[in-house]
Amino acid sequence: MKKIKLFTSALLCASMVFPFSAYANSLTPKDENIQIEGKKIADKYNVGDKLSETDLKFILDNGYSVESSAAKSEYSIASADSWSIYGMKRSGDNSVEGEVGGSVTVDVGLISVNVYGNLSANRVHGAVTNTTAQYKFVAYGLLSTQSPYVGKVADWTQTASGSTSASVGISKLTYANVSVYMMYPEAVFTHAGGILNVTGTATKQ
C-alpha cells in the first residue's frame, strides 16, 4: 500500500466468488492487528472530524490509497479497485471453525465512492447458534487547508445474519471526496463457548 499525496489541487476539488477454497491467502497476525487498530481509530471520530497527526500516519501507512481523481467522472468502473476477501479462524478450544469470503469493488470518483459486492460467512466445523457476515467501510479525505488536513468522510456497515451461514449483498454510494479508505470484512459466530470473530483479508485483483 503506497502513501498518497494529499496536498494537490486535484484533491482540493474535492461479486460473488465461491467456494471459499478458491482463495489462497489467509489472515496473518499483522493483518488482524491492523484491522483492530484501524477500527479503534475509526470509532474515535465522527464523519467530518479531522484526524490527529498520529492517527493520520497510521491510516496513510496502512490504508488503501486513491490516485488523483481530478480526471475522473463522478464515478467510473474503468478506475475501480476489485478485491477478493478471505479469512479463516478457529476458536481457542478448537471446537468451532469459521470462514469469511467474497468480492468487493470500490470505485472512487471525483466526489463519490461506490462500493458493491458480496460477503459471506460460513461455519466450517462445530455447533453455532448464530452467524453474521459484516462489512464495514471507512474513508478519509481532505477537509481543510490547515494541518492536519484529513478527516473521516464516510463510515458505514452492512450486515446479514443466519444460523450456520450468512451472506450480505454490499451496495452503497456515498458522496464524498475520498483520498484513502479501509475496509473491515468480518464473520461473527456465536457458540456455546462464546464468540468467534473471523477477519477477512482483502487482496487486490
C-alpha positions in Angstrom: 0.0 0.0 0.0 1.6 3.2 -1.1 1.2 6.5 0.7 -0.9 9.2 -1.1 -0.1 12.8 -1.7 -2.8 14.9 -0.2 -1.7 18.4 -1.0 -2.6 18.7 -4.6 -5.1 20.9 -6.4 -6.9 17.8 -7.6 -7.8 16.8 -4.1 -8.8 20.3 -3.3 -11.6 20.0 -6.0 -13.0 17.9 -3.9 -19.0 -10.5 -6.8 -19.8 -13.2 -5.5 -16.8 -15.6 -5.7 -17.2 -19.0 -4.1 -16.4 -21.7 -3.0 -14.1 -20.3 -0.3 -11.4 -22.8 -1.2 -10.7 -20.7 -4.3 -8.9 -18.2 -2.1 -5.2 -19.0 -1.3 -4.4 -16.3 1.3 -5.4 -16.4 5.0 -5.2 -13.8 7.7 -1.8 -13.1 9.3 -1.4 -11.7 12.8 -0.1 -8.4 11.4 -3.2 -8.1 9.2 -5.5 -8.7 12.2 -3.7 -6.2 14.3 -4.0 -3.6 11.6 -7.8 -4.3 11.4 -8.1 -3.9 15.1 -6.2 -0.6 15.3 -7.9 0.7 12.2 -11.3 0.1 13.8 -10.2 1.8 17.0 -9.2 4.9 15.1 -12.4 5.0 13.0 -14.5 4.7 16.1 -12.8 7.8 17.7 -14.1 10.1 15.0 -17.4 11.2 13.5 -17.8 11.9 9.8 -16.5 15.4 9.3 -13.9 15.2 12.1 -10.2 15.7 11.3 -7.7 13.1 12.4 -4.8 13.6 14.7 -1.3 13.5 13.3 -0.7 10.1 14.9 -3.9 8.5 13.6 -3.4 10.1 10.2 0.1 8.5 9.9 -1.4 5.0 10.7 -4.1 5.4 8.1 -1.7 6.6 5.4 0.7 3.7 6.2 -2.0 1.0 6.2 -5.0 2.3 4.2 -5.7 1.8 0.5 -4.7 4.9 -1.3 -6.6 6.6 -4.1 -4.9 8.1 -7.1 -5.7 11.7 -8.1 -9.4 11.8 -9.1 -9.3 15.1 -10.9 -9.6 13.4 -14.3 -12.4 11.1 -13.3 -16.1 11.5 -13.9 -18.4 11.3 -10.9 -17.6 7.6 -10.7 -16.3 5.3 -13.4 -15.9 1.5 -13.5 -12.7 1.8 -15.5 -10.9 3.2 -12.4 -12.4 0.8 -9.8 -10.4 -1.4 -7.5 -11.6 -5.0 -7.2 -10.8 -7.0 -4.1 -11.1 -10.7 -3.2 -11.7 -11.3 0.5 -10.9 -14.4 2.6 -10.3 -15.3 6.3 -10.5 -18.4 8.4 -10.1 -19.0 12.2 -10.7 -21.5 14.9 -11.9 -20.8 18.5 -9.3 -21.1 21.3 -10.6 -24.6 22.3 -10.8 -25.7 18.6 -14.5 -26.5 19.0 -15.6 -24.1 16.3 -14.1 -23.1 13.0 -15.5 -20.5 10.6 -14.5 -18.6 7.4 -15.5 -15.4 5.6 -15.0 -14.7 1.9 -16.3 -12.7 -1.0 -15.5 -10.0 -3.5 -15.9 -6.2 -3.3 -15.4 -3.4 -5.8 -14.5 0.1 -4.6 -15.0 2.8 -7.3 -13.8 6.3 -6.2 -14.7 9.2 -8.3 -14.2 12.9 -8.0 -17.0 13.5 -5.5 -18.2 10.0 -4.7 -17.3 6.4 -3.7 -19.4 3.5 -4.9 -18.9 0.2 -3.1 -20.6 -3.1 -4.2 -20.1 -6.8 -4.0 -20.9 -9.7 -1.7 -19.6 -11.1 1.6 -20.4 -14.5 3.1 -19.8 -16.2 6.4 -19.7 -20.0 6.7 -19.4 -22.3 9.7 -16.8 -24.9 8.8 -16.8 -27.0 11.9 -18.6 -27.1 15.3 -22.0 -26.1 16.6 -23.0 -22.4 16.3 -26.3 -20.7 17.2 -25.9 -17.6 15.0 -23.7 -16.5 12.1 -23.2 -12.9 11.0 -21.5 -11.5 7.9 -20.4 -7.9 8.4 -18.7 -5.4 6.1 -17.5 -2.1 7.4 -16.2 0.6 5.1 -14.4 3.8 6.3 -13.0 6.5 4.1 -10.8 9.6 4.7 -10.3 12.7 2.7 -9.2 16.3 2.6 -11.3 18.5 4.9 -9.2 21.6 5.4 -6.2 23.6 4.1 -4.8 23.7 7.7 -3.0 20.9 9.3 -3.9 18.0 9.9 -5.9 18.4 6.7 -7.5 15.0 6.6 -10.6 13.6 8.3 -13.2 10.9 8.1 -15.6 11.4 5.2 -17.5 8.1 5.2 -18.3 5.3 7.7 -21.0 2.6 7.2 -21.6 -1.0 7.9 -23.8 -3.6 6.2 -24.7 -7.0 7.8 -26.7 -10.1 7.4 -27.4 -13.0 9.8 -28.3 -16.6 9.7 -27.9 -19.9 11.7 -24.8 -21.5 10.3 -24.1 -19.2 7.3 -25.0 -15.7 6.2 -24.4 -13.6 3.1 -24.7 -9.8 2.7 -25.0 -8.0 -0.6 -22.9 -4.9 -0.4 -24.1 -1.8 -2.2 -23.5 1.8 -1.1 -22.9 5.0 -3.0 -21.6 7.9 -0.8 -20.9 11.4 -2.0 -17.5 12.3 -0.5 -14.0 13.4 -1.6 -12.1 10.2 -0.8 -8.3 10.0 -0.6 -7.7 6.8 1.4 -10.0 4.1 2.6 -10.0 1.0 4.8 -12.4 -2.0 4.9 -13.3 -4.4 7.6 -14.9 -7.6 6.4 -15.8 -10.0 9.2 -17.7 -13.1 10.2 -19.1 -13.5 13.7 -20.0 -16.9 15.1 -21.9 -17.3 18.3 -21.3 -20.7 20.0 -21.6 -22.3 23.4 -18.1 -21.1 24.4 -18.6 -17.5 23.4 -18.0 -15.5 20.2 -15.6 -16.3 17.3 -14.6 -13.3 15.2 -13.1 -14.1 11.8 -11.5 -11.1 10.0 -11.1 -11.2 6.2 -8.0 -10.1 4.3 -8.6 -8.1 1.1 -6.4 -9.0 -1.9 -6.4 -6.7 -4.8 -7.3 -8.3 -8.2 
